[in-house]
Amino acid sequence: MALQQLEHADDHMQECIDNCLEAAQVCEWCADACVDEGEEMARCIRLCRDVADITTLHARWMARDSGFHRELAAVCADLCEECAEECAQHDHDHCQACAELLPDCAESCREMASA
């Protein structure tokens, strides 16, 4: 059964799930690439790894209609915003990809938190 067929996954939730999974992918790529950039990228790596973890968790909680996914959505949005700000400070393609994509994830998570 596709997520779109689940009764609880309306268009907003499906968009948030998609955004979270895309954020996890770009953050995993960024964190891995930053390892080769040196110690000055430690904060970027940590934030990207945190985002990858929380966004996949949030997507899973939404998929199973957890009663706590809205609370997690607010934390997810905060973390996406902080990571986007950090990545925006670096000129690497992988960092810029995070900086561009994460605000959309943060926005959809904020919508889920307030739904």
C-alpha positions as CSV (number, residue, x, y, z in Angstrom):
1,M,0.0,0.0,0.0
2,A,1.4,3.4,-1.0
3,L,1.4,6.1,1.6
4,Q,-0.9,8.2,-0.5
5,Q,-3.5,5.4,0.1
6,L,-3.3,5.7,3.8
7,E,-6.4,7.5,5.2
8,H,-4.4,9.6,7.6
9,A,-1.9,10.9,5.0
10,D,-3.4,13.9,3.5
11,D,-1.6,16.1,0.9
12,H,0.2,18.2,3.6
13,M,1.4,15.1,5.5
14,Q,2.5,13.4,2.2
15,E,4.4,16.6,1.3
16,C,6.1,16.7,4.7
17,I,7.1,13.0,4.4
18,D,8.6,13.6,1.0
19,N,10.4,16.7,2.2
20,C,11.8,14.9,5.2
21,L,13.1,12.0,3.2
22,E,14.7,14.3,0.7
23,A,16.2,16.3,3.5
24,A,17.7,13.1,5.0
25,Q,19.3,12.2,1.7
26,V,20.9,15.6,1.1
27,C,22.1,15.8,4.7
28,E,23.7,12.3,4.5
29,W,25.5,13.4,1.3
30,C,26.6,16.7,2.9
31,A,27.8,15.1,6.1
32,D,29.8,12.5,4.2
33,A,31.3,15.0,1.9
34,C,32.2,17.4,4.7
35,V,34.4,14.7,6.4
36,D,36.9,15.4,3.6
37,E,36.8,19.1,4.1
38,G,38.5,19.2,7.5
39,E,37.8,19.9,11.2
40,E,36.2,23.3,10.5
41,M,33.2,21.4,9.1
42,A,32.5,19.6,12.4
43,R,29.4,21.6,13.2
44,C,28.0,21.1,9.7
45,I,28.6,17.4,9.9
46,R,26.9,17.1,13.3
47,L,23.9,19.2,12.3
48,C,23.5,17.3,9.0
49,R,23.6,13.9,10.8
50,D,21.1,15.2,13.3
51,V,18.8,16.4,10.5
52,A,19.1,13.0,8.7
53,D,18.2,11.2,11.9
54,I,15.3,13.4,12.9
55,T,13.7,13.7,9.5
56,T,13.7,10.0,8.9
57,L,12.2,9.5,12.3
58,H,9.6,12.1,11.6
59,A,8.7,10.5,8.3
60,R,8.3,7.2,10.0
61,W,6.1,8.6,12.8
62,M,3.9,10.3,10.3
63,A,3.6,7.2,8.2
64,R,2.3,5.2,11.2
65,D,0.2,8.2,12.4
66,S,2.0,8.5,15.8
67,G,0.2,10.6,18.3
68,F,3.5,12.4,18.9
69,H,4.5,13.4,15.3
70,R,3.4,17.0,15.7
71,E,5.7,17.5,18.7
72,L,8.5,16.0,16.8
73,A,7.7,18.2,13.8
74,A,8.4,21.3,15.7
75,V,11.9,20.1,16.8
76,C,12.5,18.8,13.2
77,A,11.7,22.3,11.8
78,D,14.0,24.0,14.3
79,L,16.9,21.6,13.5
80,C,16.3,22.0,9.7
81,E,16.5,25.8,10.0
82,E,19.7,25.7,12.1
83,C,21.3,23.3,9.7
84,A,20.3,25.4,6.7
85,E,21.9,28.5,8.3
86,E,25.1,26.6,9.0
87,C,25.3,25.1,5.5
88,A,24.7,28.4,3.9
89,Q,28.0,29.7,5.4
90,H,30.0,27.2,3.3
91,D,30.6,27.3,-0.5
92,H,30.7,23.6,-1.1
93,D,28.0,22.3,-3.5
94,H,26.7,19.8,-0.9
95,C,26.4,22.5,1.7
96,Q,24.6,24.8,-0.7
97,A,22.2,21.9,-1.6
98,C,21.3,21.6,2.1
99,A,20.9,25.3,2.5
100,E,18.5,25.4,-0.4
101,L,16.4,22.3,0.4
102,L,16.1,22.4,4.2
103,P,13.9,25.6,4.5
104,D,11.1,23.7,2.5
105,C,11.4,20.8,5.0
106,A,11.3,23.2,7.9
107,E,8.2,24.9,6.5
108,S,6.3,21.7,5.9
109,C,7.3,20.5,9.4
110,R,6.0,23.7,10.9
111,E,2.7,23.2,9.1
112,M,2.5,19.7,10.6
113,A,3.3,20.9,14.1
114,S,0.5,23.4,13.9
115,A,-2.1,21.1,12.3
